[in-house]
Amino acid sequence: MIDIIRRARLRLLAMHFESGVGHIGGNLSALEILLTLHHRVMRSDDRFILSKGHAAGALYITLWSIGRLAEAELGQFHKDHSRLGGHPLPGGIPEISLASGSLGHGLGLAAGLALGKRFRGQSGRVFCLLSDGEWNEGSTWESLIFFVHHDLREVVVIVDMNGLQGFGSTADVANLGSLANKLREFGLEVREVDGHDAEAIEQALRCPPTDRPVALLARTIKGHGISFMENRLEWHYLPMTREQYERATEEANRQ
């Protein structure tokens, strides 16, 4: 996975720089999670929902890395009439069936997909990647209540715990205390991992199923792998200058 991650990080940086688009920090925090899911964990009957839709770039690069998107198409990222919108768009890419990015909606969509699978007698799990800031949204908790009540063990909740959101740290904006403890109180089995350790992520998601829904809390770093971006709030928004892109690429090449 090391070579896959390195290649994906370089292509992600290039795509964001060439399009002049920000949100690179949250894309870099989620990249290993997405790559591990799609390369090592998910089966053909599984579904994936990117609730933190501003990490769409990392999802597109992941789909490119498994041959679902062509190299040439990455050049259309964030452009008019492209399938590769700034947030995931439905209908254009088979692996993206639902729009997301209006934060707090992804878990409800995942619960609905899982319930639909149950009604149809279909196999497979539904993986949903959320940001830690999304737990400030009431709709996320309503969805949690719903899928726990219906015992939708097919849903696997994954949280990108990078500790930063749009206006500051998650502790400063709306401190929830221990998310792990709160999810356990709802009856979930909580597994905590280093969100940049592909082997740890794979092992946690491949553990034998239990009699409870699983939540994976992945401790990550916003802007991971690029020293001047790490744990910096501004990289939730800023596009890279050429000088910054060249510096970032040099660092990524050394890893």
C-alpha positions as protocol buffer text, in pm:
chain_id: "A"
residue {
  index: 1
  type: MET
  ca { x: 0 y: 0 z: 0 }
}
residue {
  index: 2
  type: ILE
  ca { x: 293 y: 236 z: 51 }
}
residue {
  index: 3
  type: ASP
  ca { x: 348 y: 291 z: -322 }
}
residue {
  index: 4
  type: ILE
  ca { x: -25 y: 323 z: -386 }
}
residue {
  index: 5
  type: ILE
  ca { x: -59 y: 589 z: -114 }
}
residue {
  index: 6
  type: ARG
  ca { x: 245 y: 782 z: -233 }
}
residue {
  index: 7
  type: ARG
  ca { x: 126 y: 781 z: -595 }
}
residue {
  index: 8
  type: ALA
  ca { x: -226 y: 881 z: -491 }
}
residue {
  index: 9
  type: ARG
  ca { x: -102 y: 1167 z: -273 }
}
residue {
  index: 10
  type: LEU
  ca { x: 107 y: 1308 z: -557 }
}
residue {
  index: 11
  type: ARG
  ca { x: -184 y: 1286 z: -802 }
}
residue {
  index: 12
  type: LEU
  ca { x: -422 y: 1442 z: -549 }
}
residue {
  index: 13
  type: LEU
  ca { x: -188 y: 1738 z: -501 }
}
residue {
  index: 14
  type: ALA
  ca { x: -154 y: 1782 z: -878 }
}
residue {
  index: 15
  type: MET
  ca { x: -528 y: 1765 z: -938 }
}
residue {
  index: 16
  type: HIS
  ca { x: -607 y: 2025 z: -673 }
}
residue {
  index: 17
  type: PHE
  ca { x: -329 y: 2256 z: -787 }
}
residue {
  index: 18
  type: GLU
  ca { x: -422 y: 2235 z: -1154 }
}
residue {
  index: 19
  type: SER
  ca { x: -788 y: 2310 z: -1075 }
}
residue {
  index: 20
  type: GLY
  ca { x: -709 y: 2590 z: -828 }
}
residue {
  index: 21
  type: VAL
  ca { x: -933 y: 2427 z: -568 }
}
residue {
  index: 22
  type: GLY
  ca { x: -896 y: 2426 z: -190 }
}
residue {
  index: 23
  type: HIS
  ca { x: -1006 y: 2170 z: 71 }
}
residue {
  index: 24
  type: ILE
  ca { x: -676 y: 1987 z: 32 }
}
residue {
  index: 25
  type: GLY
  ca { x: -626 y: 1949 z: 409 }
}
residue {
  index: 26
  type: GLY
  ca { x: -935 y: 1734 z: 465 }
}
residue {
  index: 27
  type: ASN
  ca { x: -860 y: 1534 z: 151 }
}
residue {
  index: 28
  type: LEU
  ca { x: -515 y: 1445 z: 280 }
}
residue {
  index: 29
  type: SER
  ca { x: -651 y: 1342 z: 619 }
}
residue {
  index: 30
  type: ALA
  ca { x: -894 y: 1097 z: 458 }
}
residue {
  index: 31
  type: LEU
  ca { x: -677 y: 957 z: 178 }
}
residue {
  index: 32
  type: GLU
  ca { x: -541 y: 643 z: 350 }
}
residue {
  index: 33
  type: ILE
  ca { x: -887 y: 555 z: 478 }
}
residue {
  index: 34
  type: LEU
  ca { x: -1039 y: 573 z: 130 }
}
residue {
  index: 35
  type: LEU
  ca { x: -754 y: 385 z: -36 }
}
residue {
  index: 36
  type: THR
  ca { x: -757 y: 106 z: 221 }
}
residue {
  index: 37
  type: LEU
  ca { x: -1133 y: 68 z: 193 }
}
residue {
  index: 38
  type: HIS
  ca { x: -1134 y: 43 z: -184 }
}
residue {
  index: 39
  type: HIS
  ca { x: -815 y: -159 z: -230 }
}
residue {
  index: 40
  type: ARG
  ca { x: -828 y: -394 z: 67 }
}
residue {
  index: 41
  type: VAL
  ca { x: -1168 y: -407 z: 234 }
}
residue {
  index: 42
  type: MET
  ca { x: -1473 y: -347 z: 16 }
}
residue {
  index: 43
  type: ARG
  ca { x: -1631 y: -624 z: -191 }
}
residue {
  index: 44
  type: SER
  ca { x: -1837 y: -592 z: -506 }
}
residue {
  index: 45
  type: ASP
  ca { x: -2164 y: -598 z: -310 }
}
residue {
  index: 46
  type: ASP
  ca { x: -2058 y: -322 z: -68 }
}
residue {
  index: 47
  type: ARG
  ca { x: -2152 y: 43 z: -103 }
}
residue {
  index: 48
  type: PHE
  ca { x: -1971 y: 360 z: 3 }
}
residue {
  index: 49
  type: ILE
  ca { x: -2102 y: 702 z: 105 }
}
residue {
  index: 50
  type: LEU
  ca { x: -1865 y: 998 z: 143 }
}
residue {
  index: 51
  type: SER
  ca { x: -2053 y: 1210 z: 392 }
}
residue {
  index: 52
  type: LYS
  ca { x: -1767 y: 1463 z: 420 }
}
residue {
  index: 53
  type: GLY
  ca { x: -1819 y: 1558 z: 58 }
}
residue {
  index: 54
  type: HIS
  ca { x: -1549 y: 1824 z: 56 }
}
residue {
  index: 55
  type: ALA
  ca { x: -1304 y: 1530 z: 37 }
}
residue {
  index: 56
  type: ALA
  ca { x: -1437 y: 1445 z: -309 }
}
residue {
  index: 57
  type: GLY
  ca { x: -1090 y: 1487 z: -458 }
}
residue {
  index: 58
  type: ALA
  ca { x: -953 y: 1203 z: -244 }
}
residue {
  index: 59
  type: LEU
  ca { x: -1246 y: 984 z: -352 }
}
residue {
  index: 60
  type: TYR
  ca { x: -1186 y: 1056 z: -721 }
}
residue {
  index: 61
  type: ILE
  ca { x: -816 y: 980 z: -683 }
}
residue {
  index: 62
  type: THR
  ca { x: -905 y: 655 z: -507 }
}
residue {
  index: 63
  type: LEU
  ca { x: -1139 y: 556 z: -790 }
}
residue {
  index: 64
  type: TRP
  ca { x: -863 y: 644 z: -1037 }
}
residue {
  index: 65
  type: SER
  ca { x: -621 y: 425 z: -842 }
}
residue {
  index: 66
  type: ILE
  ca { x: -848 y: 121 z: -884 }
}
residue {
  index: 67
  type: GLY
  ca { x: -910 y: 190 z: -1252 }
}
residue {
  index: 68
  type: ARG
  ca { x: -1262 y: 333 z: -1224 }
}
residue {
  index: 69
  type: LEU
  ca { x: -1165 y: 679 z: -1351 }
}
residue {
  index: 70
  type: ALA
  ca { x: -933 y: 758 z: -1642 }
}
residue {
  index: 71
  type: GLU
  ca { x: -626 y: 978 z: -1603 }
}
residue {
  index: 72
  type: ALA
  ca { x: -760 y: 1229 z: -1856 }
}
residue {
  index: 73
  type: GLU
  ca { x: -1080 y: 1276 z: -1661 }
}
residue {
  index: 74
  type: LEU
  ca { x: -896 y: 1400 z: -1352 }
}
residue {
  index: 75
  type: GLY
  ca { x: -817 y: 1713 z: -1550 }
}
residue {
  index: 76
  type: GLN
  ca { x: -1190 y: 1796 z: -1547 }
}
residue {
  index: 77
  type: PHE
  ca { x: -1207 y: 1816 z: -1167 }
}
residue {
  index: 78
  type: HIS
  ca { x: -1431 y: 2101 z: -1052 }
}
residue {
  index: 79
  type: LYS
  ca { x: -1495 y: 2225 z: -1406 }
}
residue {
  index: 80
  type: ASP
  ca { x: -1832 y: 2301 z: -1564 }
}
residue {
  index: 81
  type: HIS
  ca { x: -2026 y: 1996 z: -1685 }
}
residue {
  index: 82
  type: SER
  ca { x: -1772 y: 1756 z: -1532 }
}
residue {
  index: 83
  type: ARG
  ca { x: -1861 y: 1432 z: -1357 }
}
residue {
  index: 84
  type: LEU
  ca { x: -1600 y: 1530 z: -1099 }
}
residue {
  index: 85
  type: GLY
  ca { x: -1774 y: 1804 z: -905 }
}
residue {
  index: 86
  type: GLY
  ca { x: -1629 y: 1977 z: -601 }
}
residue {
  index: 87
  type: HIS
  ca { x: -1864 y: 1755 z: -399 }
}
residue {
  index: 88
  type: PRO
  ca { x: -1978 y: 1410 z: -516 }
}
residue {
  index: 89
  type: LEU
  ca { x: -2255 y: 1421 z: -776 }
}
residue {
  index: 90
  type: PRO
  ca { x: -2505 y: 1142 z: -840 }
}
residue {
  index: 91
  type: GLY
  ca { x: -2565 y: 979 z: -1175 }
}
residue {
  index: 92
  type: GLY
  ca { x: -2228 y: 1027 z: -1342 }
}
residue {
  index: 93
  type: ILE
  ca { x: -2001 y: 774 z: -1172 }
}
residue {
  index: 94
  type: PRO
  ca { x: -2141 y: 428 z: -1087 }
}
residue {
  index: 95
  type: GLU
  ca { x: -1958 y: 417 z: -753 }
}
residue {
  index: 96
  type: ILE
  ca { x: -2123 y: 745 z: -648 }
}
residue {
  index: 97
  type: SER
  ca { x: -2496 y: 691 z: -634 }
}
residue {
  index: 98
  type: LEU
  ca { x: -2595 y: 975 z: -400 }
}
residue {
  index: 99
  type: ALA
  ca { x: -2496 y: 1341 z: -372 }
}
residue {
  index: 100
  type: SER
  ca { x: -2324 y: 1436 z: -49 }
}
residue {
  index: 101
  type: GLY
  ca { x: -2137 y: 1723 z: 106 }
}
residue {
  index: 102
  type: SER
  ca { x: -2418 y: 1909 z: 279 }
}
residue {
  index: 103
  type: LEU
  ca { x: -2270 y: 1789 z: 604 }
}
residue {
  index: 104
  type: GLY
  ca { x: -2473 y: 1568 z: 834 }
}
residue {
  index: 105
  type: HIS
  ca { x: -2666 y: 1383 z: 563 }
}
residue {
  index: 106
  type: GLY
  ca { x: -2436 y: 1092 z: 482 }
}
residue {
  index: 107
  type: LEU
  ca { x: -2519 y: 867 z: 775 }
}
residue {
  index: 108
  type: GLY
  ca { x: -2892 y: 889 z: 701 }
}
residue {
  index: 109
  type: LEU
  ca { x: -2825 y: 799 z: 336 }
}
residue {
  index: 110
  type: ALA
  ca { x: -2614 y: 503 z: 446 }
}
residue {
  index: 111
  type: ALA
  ca { x: -2889 y: 382 z: 680 }
}
residue {
  index: 112
  type: GLY
  ca { x: -3142 y: 404 z: 399 }
}
residue {
  index: 113
  type: LEU
  ca { x: -2919 y: 204 z: 163 }
}
residue {
  index: 114
  type: ALA
  ca { x: -2865 y: -62 z: 428 }
}
residue {
  index: 115
  type: LEU
  ca { x: -3237 y: -89 z: 501 }
}
residue {
  index: 116
  type: GLY
  ca { x: -3304 y: -118 z: 129 }
}
residue {
  index: 117
  type: LYS
  ca { x: -3053 y: -402 z: 104 }
}
residue {
  index: 118
  type: ARG
  ca { x: -3229 y: -578 z: 389 }
}
residue {
  index: 119
  type: PHE
  ca { x: -3573 y: -545 z: 228 }
}
residue {
  index: 120
  type: ARG
  ca { x: -3436 y: -682 z: -102 }
}
residue {
  index: 121
  type: GLY
  ca { x: -3244 y: -965 z: 63 }
}
residue {
  index: 122
  type: GLN
  ca { x: -2916 y: -830 z: -74 }
}
residue {
  index: 123
  type: SER
  ca { x: -2576 y: -893 z: 82 }
}
residue {
  index: 124
  type: GLY
  ca { x: -2300 y: -642 z: 147 }
}
residue {
  index: 125
  type: ARG
  ca { x: -2216 y: -363 z: 386 }
}
residue {
  index: 126
  type: VAL
  ca { x: -2252 y: 15 z: 359 }
}
residue {
  index: 127
  type: PHE
  ca { x: -1945 y: 213 z: 462 }
}
residue {
  index: 128
  type: CYS
  ca { x: -1997 y: 578 z: 553 }
}
residue {
  index: 129
  type: LEU
  ca { x: -1707 y: 819 z: 606 }
}
residue {
  index: 130
  type: LEU
  ca { x: -1792 y: 1125 z: 815 }
}
residue {
  index: 131
  type: SER
  ca { x: -1588 y: 1416 z: 947 }
}
residue {
  index: 132
  type: ASP
  ca { x: -1564 y: 1471 z: 1321 }
}
residue {
  index: 133
  type: GLY
  ca { x: -1722 y: 1816 z: 1275 }
}
residue {
  index: 134
  type: GLU
  ca { x: -2036 y: 1654 z: 1133 }
}
residue {
  index: 135
  type: TRP
  ca { x: -2125 y: 1533 z: 1480 }
}
residue {
  index: 136
  type: ASN
  ca { x: -2230 y: 1891 z: 1552 }
}
residue {
  index: 137
  type: GLU
  ca { x: -2523 y: 1825 z: 1316 }
}
residue {
  index: 138
  type: GLY
  ca { x: -2846 y: 1706 z: 1473 }
}
residue {
  index: 139
  type: SER
  ca { x: -2929 y: 1506 z: 1160 }
}
residue {
  index: 140
  type: THR
  ca { x: -2626 y: 1286 z: 1224 }
}
residue {
  index: 141
  type: TRP
  ca { x: -2756 y: 1190 z: 1568 }
}
residue {
  index: 142
  type: GLU
  ca { x: -3108 y: 1134 z: 1432 }
}
residue {
  index: 143
  type: SER
  ca { x: -2960 y: 896 z: 1174 }
}
residue {
  index: 144
  type: LEU
  ca { x: -2763 y: 720 z: 1445 }
}
residue {
  index: 145
  type: ILE
  ca { x: -3079 y: 669 z: 1651 }
}
residue {
  index: 146
  type: PHE
  ca { x: -3255 y: 530 z: 1342 }
}
residue {
  index: 147
  type: PHE
  ca { x: -2995 y: 277 z: 1238 }
}
residue {
  index: 148
  type: VAL
  ca { x: -2926 y: 159 z: 1592 }
}
residue {
  index: 149
  type: HIS
  ca { x: -3300 y: 117 z: 1652 }
}
residue {
  index: 150
  type: HIS
  ca { x: -3329 y: -93 z: 1335 }
}
residue {
  index: 151
  type: ASP
  ca { x: -3010 y: -285 z: 1417 }
}
residue {
  index: 152
  type: LEU
  ca { x: -2854 y: -202 z: 1083 }
}
residue {
  index: 153
  type: ARG
  ca { x: -2528 y: -381 z: 1142 }
}
residue {
  index: 154
  type: GLU
  ca { x: -2465 y: -356 z: 770 }
}
residue {
  index: 155
  type: VAL
  ca { x: -2368 y: 10 z: 824 }
}
residue {
  index: 156
  type: VAL
  ca { x: -2004 y: 71 z: 918 }
}
residue {
  index: 157
  type: VAL
  ca { x: -1946 y: 421 z: 1052 }
}
residue {
  index: 158
  type: ILE
  ca { x: -1599 y: 566 z: 992 }
}
residue {
  index: 159
  type: VAL
  ca { x: -1504 y: 905 z: 1136 }
}
residue {
  index: 160
  type: ASP
  ca { x: -1210 y: 1109 z: 1010 }
}
residue {
  index: 161
  type: MET
  ca { x: -1097 y: 1253 z: 1344 }
}
residue {
  index: 162
  type: ASN
  ca { x: -861 y: 1530 z: 1232 }
}
residue {
  index: 163
  type: GLY
  ca { x: -975 y: 1769 z: 1506 }
}
residue {
  index: 164
  type: LEU
  ca { x: -1040 y: 2069 z: 1280 }
}
residue {
  index: 165
  type: GLN
  ca { x: -1349 y: 2204 z: 1108 }
}
residue {
  index: 166
  type: GLY
  ca { x: -1449 y: 2514 z: 917 }
}
residue {
  index: 167
  type: PHE
  ca { x: -1405 y: 2772 z: 1193 }
}
residue {
  index: 168
  type: GLY
  ca { x: -1161 y: 2614 z: 1436 }
}
residue {
  index: 169
  type: SER
  ca { x: -1090 y: 2299 z: 1630 }
}
residue {
  index: 170
  type: THR
  ca { x: -1376 y: 2064 z: 1707 }
}
residue {
  index: 171
  type: ALA
  ca { x: -1308 y: 2120 z: 2077 }
}
residue {
  index: 172
  type: ASP
  ca { x: -1339 y: 2499 z: 2042 }
}
residue {
  index: 173
  type: VAL
  ca { x: -1638 y: 2513 z: 1804 }
}
residue {
  index: 174
  type: ALA
  ca { x: -1869 y: 2272 z: 1987 }
}
residue {
  index: 175
  type: ASN
  ca { x: -1691 y: 2039 z: 2226 }
}
residue {
  index: 176
  type: LEU
  ca { x: -1862 y: 1699 z: 2240 }
}
residue {
  index: 177
  type: GLY
  ca { x: -1615 y: 1544 z: 2480 }
}
residue {
  index: 178
  type: SER
  ca { x: -1546 y: 1179 z: 2402 }
}
residue {
  index: 179
  type: LEU
  ca { x: -1724 y: 1077 z: 2082 }
}
residue {
  index: 180
  type: ALA
  ca { x: -1613 y: 719 z: 2145 }
}
residue {
  index: 181
  type: ASN
  ca { x: -1795 y: 708 z: 2479 }
}
residue {
  index: 182
  type: LYS
  ca { x: -2110 y: 859 z: 2331 }
}
residue {
  index: 183
  type: LEU
  ca { x: -2120 y: 604 z: 2050 }
}
residue {
  index: 184
  type: ARG
  ca { x: -2069 y: 322 z: 2298 }
}
residue {
  index: 185
  type: GLU
  ca { x: -2367 y: 450 z: 2495 }
}
residue {
  index: 186
  type: PHE
  ca { x: -2573 y: 414 z: 2177 }
}
residue {
  index: 187
  type: GLY
  ca { x: -2467 y: 49 z: 2163 }
}
residue {
  index: 188
  type: LEU
  ca { x: -2199 y: 64 z: 1895 }
}
residue {
  index: 189
  type: GLU
  ca { x: -1877 y: -130 z: 1907 }
}
residue {
  index: 190
  type: VAL
  ca { x: -1610 y: 140 z: 1882 }
}
residue {
  index: 191
  type: ARG
  ca { x: -1271 y: 63 z: 1731 }
}
residue {
  index: 192
  type: GLU
  ca { x: -1000 y: 330 z: 1736 }
}
residue {
  index: 193
  type: VAL
  ca { x: -703 y: 337 z: 1497 }
}
residue {
  index: 194
  type: ASP
  ca { x: -433 y: 555 z: 1348 }
}
residue {
  index: 195
  type: GLY
  ca { x: -611 y: 679 z: 1037 }
}
residue {
  index: 196
  type: HIS
  ca { x: -286 y: 694 z: 840 }
}
residue {
  index: 197
  type: ASP
  ca { x: -191 y: 331 z: 910 }
}
residue {
  index: 198
  type: ALA
  ca { x: -337 y: 127 z: 626 }
}
residue {
  index: 199
  type: GLU
  ca { x: -271 y: -208 z: 795 }
}
residue {
  index: 200
  type: ALA
  ca { x: -441 y: -96 z: 1118 }
}
residue {
  index: 201
  type: ILE
  ca { x: -742 y: 34 z: 924 }
}
residue {
  index: 202
  type: GLU
  ca { x: -770 y: -291 z: 727 }
}
residue {
  index: 203
  type: GLN
  ca { x: -741 y: -505 z: 1037 }
}
residue {
  index: 204
  type: ALA
  ca { x: -1005 y: -304 z: 1223 }
}
residue {
  index: 205
  type: LEU
  ca { x: -1252 y: -328 z: 935 }
}
residue {
  index: 206
  type: ARG
  ca { x: -1184 y: -697 z: 868 }
}
residue {
  index: 207
  type: CYS
  ca { x: -1238 y: -808 z: 1228 }
}
residue {
  index: 208
  type: PRO
  ca { x: -1513 y: -1069 z: 1252 }
}
residue {
  index: 209
  type: PRO
  ca { x: -1862 y: -914 z: 1273 }
}
residue {
  index: 210
  type: THR
  ca { x: -2017 y: -872 z: 1614 }
}
residue {
  index: 211
  type: ASP
  ca { x: -2373 y: -846 z: 1738 }
}
residue {
  index: 212
  type: ARG
  ca { x: -2346 y: -466 z: 1731 }
}
residue {
  index: 213
  type: PRO
  ca { x: -2292 y: -201 z: 1463 }
}
residue {
  index: 214
  type: VAL
  ca { x: -1929 y: -93 z: 1429 }
}
residue {
  index: 215
  type: ALA
  ca { x: -1786 y: 260 z: 1443 }
}
residue {
  index: 216
  type: LEU
  ca { x: -1424 y: 312 z: 1344 }
}
residue {
  index: 217
  type: LEU
  ca { x: -1272 y: 631 z: 1485 }
}
residue {
  index: 218
  type: ALA
  ca { x: -965 y: 712 z: 1278 }
}
residue {
  index: 219
  type: ARG
  ca { x: -723 y: 957 z: 1437 }
}
residue {
  index: 220
  type: THR
  ca { x: -588 y: 1167 z: 1151 }
}
residue {
  index: 221
  type: ILE
  ca { x: -396 y: 1486 z: 1077 }
}
residue {
  index: 222
  type: LYS
  ca { x: -543 y: 1754 z: 854 }
}
residue {
  index: 223
  type: GLY
  ca { x: -298 y: 1807 z: 569 }
}
residue {
  index: 224
  type: HIS
  ca { x: -121 y: 1481 z: 650 }
}
residue {
  index: 225
  type: GLY
  ca { x: 213 y: 1426 z: 481 }
}
residue {
  index: 226
  type: ILE
  ca { x: 279 y: 1791 z: 392 }
}
residue {
  index: 227
  type: SER
  ca { x: 460 y: 1962 z: 677 }
}
residue {
  index: 228
  type: PHE
  ca { x: 336 y: 2318 z: 622 }
}
residue {
  index: 229
  type: MET
  ca { x: -25 y: 2199 z: 592 }
}
residue {
  index: 230
  type: GLU
  ca { x: -43 y: 1966 z: 890 }
}
residue {
  index: 231
  type: ASN
  ca { x: -289 y: 2073 z: 1160 }
}
residue {
  index: 232
  type: ARG
  ca { x: -339 y: 2411 z: 991 }
}
residue {
  index: 233
  type: LEU
  ca { x: -697 y: 2537 z: 967 }
}
residue {
  index: 234
  type: GLU
  ca { x: -632 y: 2750 z: 658 }
}
residue {
  index: 235
  type: TRP
  ca { x: -583 y: 2436 z: 447 }
}
residue {
  index: 236
  type: HIS
  ca { x: -951 y: 2363 z: 492 }
}
residue {
  index: 237
  type: TYR
  ca { x: -995 y: 2641 z: 235 }
}
residue {
  index: 238
  type: LEU
  ca { x: -683 y: 2758 z: 53 }
}
residue {
  index: 239
  type: PRO
  ca { x: -572 y: 2657 z: -296 }
}
residue {
  index: 240
  type: MET
  ca { x: -198 y: 2609 z: -344 }
}
residue {
  index: 241
  type: THR
  ca { x: 33 y: 2858 z: -510 }
}
residue {
  index: 242
  type: ARG
  ca { x: 288 y: 2715 z: -750 }
}
residue {
  index: 243
  type: GLU
  ca { x: 562 y: 2752 z: -491 }
}
residue {
  index: 244
  type: GLN
  ca { x: 352 y: 2568 z: -231 }
}
residue {
  index: 245
  type: TYR
  ca { x: 263 y: 2295 z: -479 }
}
residue {
  index: 246
  type: GLU
  ca { x: 627 y: 2239 z: -572 }
}
residue {
  index: 247
  type: ARG
  ca { x: 722 y: 2223 z: -205 }
}
residue {
  index: 248
  type: ALA
  ca { x: 438 y: 1982 z: -130 }
}
residue {
  index: 249
  type: THR
  ca { x: 532 y: 1760 z: -423 }
}
residue {
  index: 250
  type: GLU
  ca { x: 895 y: 1751 z: -313 }
}
residue {
  index: 251
  type: GLU
  ca { x: 791 y: 1641 z: 36 }
}
residue {
  index: 252
  type: ALA
  ca { x: 550 y: 1377 z: -98 }
}
residue {
  index: 253
  type: ASN
  ca { x: 821 y: 1237 z: -326 }
}
residue {
  index: 254
  type: ARG
  ca { x: 1054 y: 1188 z: -29 }
}
residue {
  index: 255
  type: GLN
  ca { x: 802 y: 977 z: 162 }
}
